[in-house]
Amino acid sequence: MTDDSILDVHDVTVAYHRKPVLWDIDWTLREPAMVGIMGPNGAGKSTLMKAILGLVPIVHGSIRIFGQPLGPMRRRIGYVPQRESVDWDFPVSVLDVVLMGTYGKLGWIRRPGRAEKETARACLEQVGLADLAERQIGQLSGGQQQRTFLARALAQEADLYFLDEPFAGVDAASERAILGLLQKLRGDGKTTIVVHHDLRTAPSYFEQVLLLNVRLVASGPTEATFVEENLRRTYGGRLAILDQLGQAIEAQERLP
């Protein structure tokens, strides 16, 4: 491990009912980047993210963020969960959800005031939802819901953002909006780590990728890591996957 790294995952194993779902994961991220975590269903992508965030226990290993244990670093971390894990029927407004991102700085006693509400509205403006601030969260489309939770993460003013499949089930406009915001965060020197499943868009979305299938298959710069040999090892050589890779490479070559 190195104290100057953004994230150190060392020899991490996670098991459910004594069955390993992640095995001996070693991964170090030293510089700010947009990182995609990719692999087949059941590979442990979301589990790895939750283990880093302390949401699931690890059987073995250690994790350090900015050279420290998770606890002192929580305020520097933003998290956008999968949409399926959220109770969208809960009677709360869009603005209320985003305000939750300010709680870490307020503590347990103080309530959000004018400054926090201004921050929350500014974050909604960034994701294009300022006009929906008072709407109940369950009345939004899937893409709008995802953008609301991204605004909540922005309200935390974090340095490291984790997003679990933020592009899943969203419309094209929301996907562009989310990607544009992640790129802006990157331009501001922030790091975003994203669980992602679309191989076609990965080469143009991420600077680095982590390929996972219970074990770590490969990690590093996308250009060197997102290659056919590594994808065969990750996905088992499925022809459909390699067809997607060919389309992804063609799309990347067409980029200006």
C-alpha positions as CSV (number, residue, x, y, z in Angstrom):
1,M,0.0,0.0,0.0
2,T,1.0,3.6,-0.5
3,D,-0.2,6.5,1.6
4,D,-0.4,8.9,-1.5
5,S,-2.9,6.7,-3.4
6,I,-6.5,7.4,-3.9
7,L,-7.6,3.8,-3.3
8,D,-5.8,0.7,-2.1
9,V,-7.7,-2.6,-2.1
10,H,-5.4,-5.3,-0.7
11,D,-6.0,-9.0,-0.8
12,V,-9.8,-8.5,-0.3
13,T,-12.1,-11.5,-0.2
14,V,-15.9,-11.3,0.3
15,A,-18.1,-14.4,0.8
16,Y,-21.9,-14.9,1.1
17,H,-22.9,-18.0,3.0
18,R,-19.3,-19.2,2.9
19,K,-19.2,-19.0,-0.9
20,P,-16.6,-16.5,-2.1
21,V,-18.0,-13.8,-4.5
22,L,-14.7,-11.9,-4.5
23,W,-11.4,-13.6,-4.2
24,D,-8.0,-12.0,-3.3
25,I,-8.6,-8.6,-5.0
26,D,-5.6,-6.4,-5.2
27,W,-6.1,-3.0,-6.9
28,T,-4.5,0.4,-6.4
29,L,-5.6,3.6,-8.0
30,R,-3.0,6.4,-7.7
31,E,-4.2,9.2,-9.9
32,P,-7.7,10.8,-10.4
33,A,-9.5,9.1,-13.3
34,M,-12.8,7.9,-14.6
35,V,-12.8,4.2,-13.9
36,G,-15.2,1.5,-15.2
37,I,-15.6,-1.7,-13.2
38,M,-16.8,-4.4,-15.7
39,G,-17.5,-8.1,-15.8
40,P,-20.3,-10.6,-16.4
41,N,-23.4,-11.0,-14.2
42,G,-22.4,-12.4,-10.8
43,A,-18.8,-11.3,-11.2
44,G,-18.8,-9.3,-8.0
45,K,-18.8,-5.8,-9.4
46,S,-21.4,-4.2,-7.1
47,T,-20.0,-6.3,-4.2
48,L,-16.6,-4.8,-4.7
49,M,-18.0,-1.3,-4.6
50,K,-20.0,-2.1,-1.5
51,A,-17.0,-3.7,0.2
52,I,-14.9,-0.5,-0.4
53,L,-17.8,1.6,1.1
54,G,-18.1,-0.7,4.1
55,L,-21.6,-1.8,3.1
56,V,-20.7,-5.5,3.1
57,P,-18.2,-7.2,5.4
58,I,-14.9,-8.5,4.0
59,V,-13.6,-11.9,5.1
60,H,-10.0,-11.0,4.5
61,G,-7.9,-8.1,3.4
62,S,-7.8,-4.4,3.9
63,I,-9.0,-1.2,2.2
64,R,-7.6,2.3,2.5
65,I,-8.9,5.5,0.9
66,F,-6.6,8.5,0.5
67,G,-4.2,6.5,2.7
68,Q,-6.7,6.2,5.6
69,P,-9.3,3.7,6.8
70,L,-12.8,4.3,5.5
71,G,-14.2,6.0,8.7
72,P,-12.3,9.3,8.6
73,M,-12.7,9.5,4.8
74,R,-16.5,9.1,4.5
75,R,-17.1,12.8,4.0
76,R,-14.8,12.7,0.9
77,I,-16.9,10.0,-0.7
78,G,-20.1,10.2,-2.8
79,Y,-22.2,7.2,-3.6
80,V,-25.0,6.6,-6.2
81,P,-26.6,3.2,-5.6
82,Q,-28.5,1.1,-8.1
83,R,-32.0,2.3,-8.8
84,E,-33.4,-1.1,-7.7
85,S,-32.1,-0.7,-4.2
86,V,-34.1,2.5,-3.5
87,D,-37.7,2.7,-2.2
88,W,-39.2,5.1,-4.7
89,D,-42.5,5.2,-2.9
90,F,-41.1,6.9,0.1
91,P,-42.9,10.3,0.5
92,V,-39.9,12.6,-0.1
93,S,-39.4,15.4,-2.6
94,V,-36.5,15.7,-5.1
95,L,-35.1,18.6,-3.1
96,D,-35.2,16.6,0.1
97,V,-33.2,13.7,-1.4
98,V,-30.5,16.1,-2.6
99,L,-30.4,17.8,0.8
100,M,-29.4,14.5,2.3
101,G,-26.1,15.0,0.7
102,T,-25.4,17.9,3.0
103,Y,-26.0,15.9,6.2
104,G,-22.5,14.7,6.6
105,K,-21.2,18.2,7.1
106,L,-24.1,19.2,9.3
107,G,-23.9,16.3,11.8
108,W,-26.8,14.8,13.7
109,I,-28.1,17.9,15.4
110,R,-28.2,20.7,12.9
111,R,-30.9,20.9,10.3
112,P,-30.4,22.0,6.7
113,G,-30.8,25.8,6.4
114,R,-30.7,28.4,3.6
115,A,-27.1,27.7,2.6
116,E,-27.7,23.9,2.3
117,K,-30.9,24.5,0.3
118,E,-29.0,26.8,-2.1
119,T,-26.4,24.1,-2.5
120,A,-29.0,21.5,-3.2
121,R,-30.8,23.7,-5.8
122,A,-27.5,24.4,-7.5
123,C,-26.8,20.7,-7.7
124,L,-30.2,20.1,-9.2
125,E,-29.4,22.8,-11.7
126,Q,-26.3,21.0,-12.7
127,V,-28.2,17.8,-13.5
128,G,-31.0,19.7,-15.3
129,L,-33.7,19.1,-12.7
130,A,-34.1,22.5,-11.0
131,D,-37.8,22.7,-12.1
132,L,-38.6,19.4,-10.5
133,A,-37.3,20.2,-7.0
134,E,-40.7,19.9,-5.2
135,R,-41.9,16.7,-7.1
136,Q,-42.1,13.4,-5.2
137,I,-39.2,11.2,-6.1
138,G,-41.4,8.3,-7.3
139,Q,-43.0,10.5,-10.0
140,L,-39.8,10.9,-11.9
141,S,-38.6,8.8,-14.8
142,G,-35.8,6.4,-14.3
143,G,-33.3,8.8,-15.8
144,Q,-34.5,11.7,-13.7
145,Q,-34.3,9.5,-10.5
146,Q,-30.7,8.6,-11.3
147,R,-29.9,12.3,-11.9
148,T,-31.5,13.2,-8.6
149,F,-29.2,10.7,-6.7
150,L,-26.2,12.1,-8.7
151,A,-27.2,15.6,-7.5
152,R,-27.3,14.2,-3.9
153,A,-23.7,12.9,-4.4
154,L,-22.7,16.3,-5.8
155,A,-24.1,18.0,-2.7
156,Q,-21.6,16.1,-0.6
157,E,-18.8,18.0,-2.4
158,A,-16.8,14.8,-2.4
159,D,-13.4,13.9,-3.9
160,L,-14.2,10.3,-4.8
161,Y,-17.5,9.2,-6.3
162,F,-18.9,5.6,-6.6
163,L,-21.7,5.0,-9.0
164,D,-23.4,1.6,-9.4
165,E,-24.7,1.2,-12.9
166,P,-25.8,4.8,-13.3
167,F,-26.6,4.3,-17.0
168,A,-28.8,1.3,-16.6
169,G,-32.4,1.8,-17.8
170,V,-32.0,5.5,-18.5
171,D,-33.0,7.4,-21.6
172,A,-30.4,8.7,-24.1
173,A,-30.8,12.3,-22.8
174,S,-30.2,11.3,-19.2
175,E,-27.2,9.1,-20.2
176,R,-25.6,12.1,-22.0
177,A,-26.3,14.4,-19.0
178,I,-24.8,11.9,-16.5
179,L,-21.7,11.3,-18.7
180,G,-21.3,15.1,-19.1
181,L,-21.4,15.6,-15.4
182,L,-18.9,12.8,-14.7
183,Q,-16.6,14.4,-17.2
184,K,-16.9,17.7,-15.5
185,L,-16.1,16.1,-12.2
186,R,-13.0,14.6,-13.8
187,G,-12.0,18.0,-15.1
188,D,-12.3,19.3,-11.5
189,G,-9.8,16.7,-10.4
190,K,-12.3,14.3,-8.9
191,T,-12.3,10.5,-9.3
192,T,-15.3,8.5,-10.4
193,I,-15.6,4.7,-10.2
194,V,-18.5,3.3,-12.1
195,V,-20.0,-0.2,-12.3
196,H,-20.8,-0.5,-16.0
197,H,-22.1,-3.2,-18.3
198,D,-22.1,-1.8,-21.9
199,L,-18.9,-2.9,-23.6
200,R,-19.6,-0.7,-26.6
201,T,-19.4,2.6,-24.7
202,A,-16.6,1.7,-22.3
203,P,-13.7,2.7,-24.5
204,S,-15.1,6.2,-24.9
205,Y,-16.4,6.6,-21.4
206,F,-13.4,5.5,-19.2
207,E,-9.7,6.3,-18.9
208,Q,-9.2,3.1,-16.9
209,V,-11.1,-0.1,-16.6
210,L,-11.1,-2.9,-14.0
211,L,-12.1,-6.3,-15.4
212,L,-13.6,-8.6,-12.8
213,N,-14.9,-12.1,-12.6
214,V,-14.8,-13.1,-8.9
215,R,-11.0,-12.6,-9.3
216,L,-9.4,-9.5,-10.8
217,V,-8.6,-10.3,-14.4
218,A,-6.9,-7.0,-15.4
219,S,-6.8,-3.3,-14.6
220,G,-5.2,-0.3,-16.0
221,P,-5.5,2.3,-18.8
222,T,-8.5,1.4,-21.1
223,E,-6.4,1.3,-24.2
224,A,-4.1,-1.4,-22.9
225,T,-6.6,-3.3,-20.7
226,F,-9.8,-3.4,-22.7
227,V,-8.4,-5.8,-25.2
228,E,-9.7,-9.1,-26.7
229,E,-7.5,-11.4,-24.6
230,N,-8.6,-9.9,-21.3
231,L,-12.2,-9.8,-22.3
232,R,-12.1,-13.5,-23.2
233,R,-10.6,-14.2,-19.8
234,T,-13.3,-12.1,-18.1
235,Y,-16.4,-13.2,-20.1
236,G,-15.5,-16.7,-21.0
237,G,-14.9,-16.0,-24.7
238,R,-18.6,-15.5,-25.6
239,L,-18.8,-14.5,-29.3
240,A,-21.5,-11.9,-28.6
241,I,-19.2,-10.1,-26.2
242,L,-16.4,-10.1,-28.7
243,D,-18.8,-8.7,-31.4
244,Q,-19.5,-5.9,-29.0
245,L,-15.8,-5.3,-28.6
246,G,-15.4,-5.0,-32.3
247,Q,-18.2,-2.4,-32.4
248,A,-16.7,-0.5,-29.5
249,I,-13.3,-0.3,-31.3
250,E,-14.9,0.9,-34.5
251,A,-16.9,3.5,-32.5
252,Q,-13.7,4.7,-30.8
253,E,-11.9,5.0,-34.1
254,R,-14.7,7.2,-35.4
255,L,-14.4,9.7,-32.5
256,P,-12.9,13.1,-33.4
